[in-house]
Amino acid sequence: MPRSIVLAAALALGAAIGIAVAIASGGGSKSSAVTRAPDATWRAGSRPAPEFHLRDQRGAPVSVRELRGKPVVVTFIDPVCRNLCPLEAAALGKVVRDLGSRAPAVVAVSVNPWADTNANFKADARAWQLPSSWRWATGSRAGLARVWRSYGVAVKVQTKRLAGVTVRNVIHTEESYVIDARGFERAVFLYPFRAADIERELEQLGL
């Protein structure tokens, strides 16, 4: 199924609706006996995850190939977002803490290259309670845009000037891909979701 058909709904609905749903569901982190299924799934070996070559917050190379050998969650986050992104990051951080040594690697591809600074990453780690293994994937705007397109992530940047300062508001598709140890996409979740939803899917896939 084309990425544009599967994934466009999140952006089309708008951030306001997503925020309301996330608040109603407890921010995606409260435990519940009911789990939500992924928005799309794929058979093993049928859908290679698009490759990318970026740098993490420490300057180390990060790519799909380099991450092979263990399951990975690739998500797309704005480091200065103050609505949905912190909730999504908190849910993924909880997955890592819950699963311990069995946890997937988490790579957050930035959707806001203007905000990719060590100060912002450190502030997020504290405020969002990110695990130490959390990796941001950063690069030039053009390089990141190629990754956004290859994963079907819609990114819209609204720019305005306030008191001589350029202010950017980034609206984007909130999604997280589950990728297996061989580098194949197995599922995608559009936010809101909870840690339990990701953990259940990893278990069902045997990852």
N, C-alpha and C positions, 0 to 999 in steps of 0.2 A: 504494500500500500504506500503511495507516495507520502513523503514526509510532510509536504505542504498540507495535505488533506488531514493527516493524523494529528498534526500539532498546531495548526493555525488558530484553533478555537480559543486557546488561552489568551492570546493577545487580543483577539476580536472582542471577547467579553469585557476586557478592560480591567485595570488594576483594582478599581473600586469594588467590583463584584468579587474578585479574588480575595480581597481583604475581608469582606463581610463573611465569606464562606470559611476562611481560615479562622476568624474569631469565633464563629459558631462551632467549629470543630475543635476548639481549644488550642489553636496554633499548631496543630499537627503533631503534638508531642505527648498528649495524655493517653494513658493506656485504655484499651477497650477490647471487649471480646469480639467486636466486629472489625474486620479488616477490609480495606478497599483493594480491589483488583487493579493491576496496572492498566494504563490507557491503551497499550498495544504490547503484544508479545511476538517473538519470532522463534522458529525452530533452531536448534543447535546447528551451527555451521552455515546458516542460510543468509546472514546479513552482517558482513564485516563492518566493524566500527570504523568510520572515516579516520584516517591517520591525521595527526597534527604534530607540529614541532614547535613547542613554546618553551618558556622558562618559568620556573616556579619562583616563589617569593625570595628564595635564597640564591637565585641565579643558576640553579641546576637545570639541565634539559629535562623536559617532560614530554612524553609521547605515548601513544597507544602501544607501540611496539615495546617500549621500555617497561611498560606496566604489565606485560604478559606474564603469566605464571600464577596470577591470583585474580579474583574478581575485582572489578573496579566500578565505582559509580562516578560518571561524568555529569556534572551539573553546571549551570550557567548562572552566575551571581554578580550583582553590582556591589562592590565593597563599601559604598557609602549609602546603600539603600536603607531605608528605615521602616519599610512596611512588610512585604512578603519575604524578601531574601533572608532576613535574620531568622524568621520562623522556619524556612526551608533548611537553612544551615543548621539550626538547632536540632531538627529532626534527624538530619544526616549525622551530626555529631553524636547523637544518642545511639544510632545504629553502631557506630564504631565502639562506643563504650560498652554497649550491651553485648556485643559479640566478641570482644577482646581479640584473641589471637586469630579468630575465624573471620574477623571483620574485613570487608572489602577496602581497598584503597579508595579515597575520595579525592577527586580532582575538580576544583571549581574554576571553570574557564571564565575569566572576567568579561563582563559586557560593558565595562566602563573604563577604558584604558586611561582616561584623564585622572582617575582616582586610584590608580595602581601604585601606591606608595607604601613603603615599609611602615610608616606611621599608621596608615589606615588598616593595614593587615594586622598589626599588633593590637590596635584598638578593637578590631573585630574578634580576634582570638580571645580577648578578655570579655567583651560584652556578649558575644554569642556563645561563649564556652566551647570553643572549637578544640578538638583533640590535637595533640602535638603533631600527629601524622598528616593533618589537613594540608593539602597543597593547592595553592592558587596557580593558575596557568595564565601567563601574561605574555604580551608581545605588542607589536605595533597595531594601530587601528586596522590597517589593511590586512595584516596577518590574522588578527582575531576575527575580522569580518569573514574571512574565508572559512574559519572553523564554524562560526555561527551558521553560515549558509549550508555547510556540509552536514550539520546536525539538524537543520530545519528550524533554527532559532531566529525568530523575528525580533529585531532590535530597532527601536525608534528613539532618536535623541531629540529632545525639545530644548532649545537654547534661548536664553534671554539675558539681557544686561540689567544688572541691578547695582546702582551706585558705581558704575564703571567696571563692575566685575561680571565676568561671564559665568552664568549658572546653568548647569545642564541637568535635565531630568531624563533619566533613562527608563523607558518602558520596554519590557522584553517578555518573551515566552518563558514561563517558569517551568522547567522540565529537568528531570534527572534520568539518565540512561543507566541501566544495569548491563554491564559488559562482562562476559565470562573470561576465564583465564586464557583462552585461545584468541581473544580479541574480537569476539563476535557479540553484537547487540542481542540481548535476550528479552529486554522489557524496557518500557519508558513510563514514567509517572509524571503527569502534569500536577503541579501543586494546586490545592492542598493535599498532602498525604502525611502519614505518621511514620515514625520509626518502625512500628510494628508491621506496617504494610510492606516496607522494603525488606524487613527481616523475614517475613513470611514468604515473599517471592524468592529470596535467596535460598531459603530452605527447600521450597518446592522445586526449584531448578537444580538443586543439589550442588550449589556453589559455595 
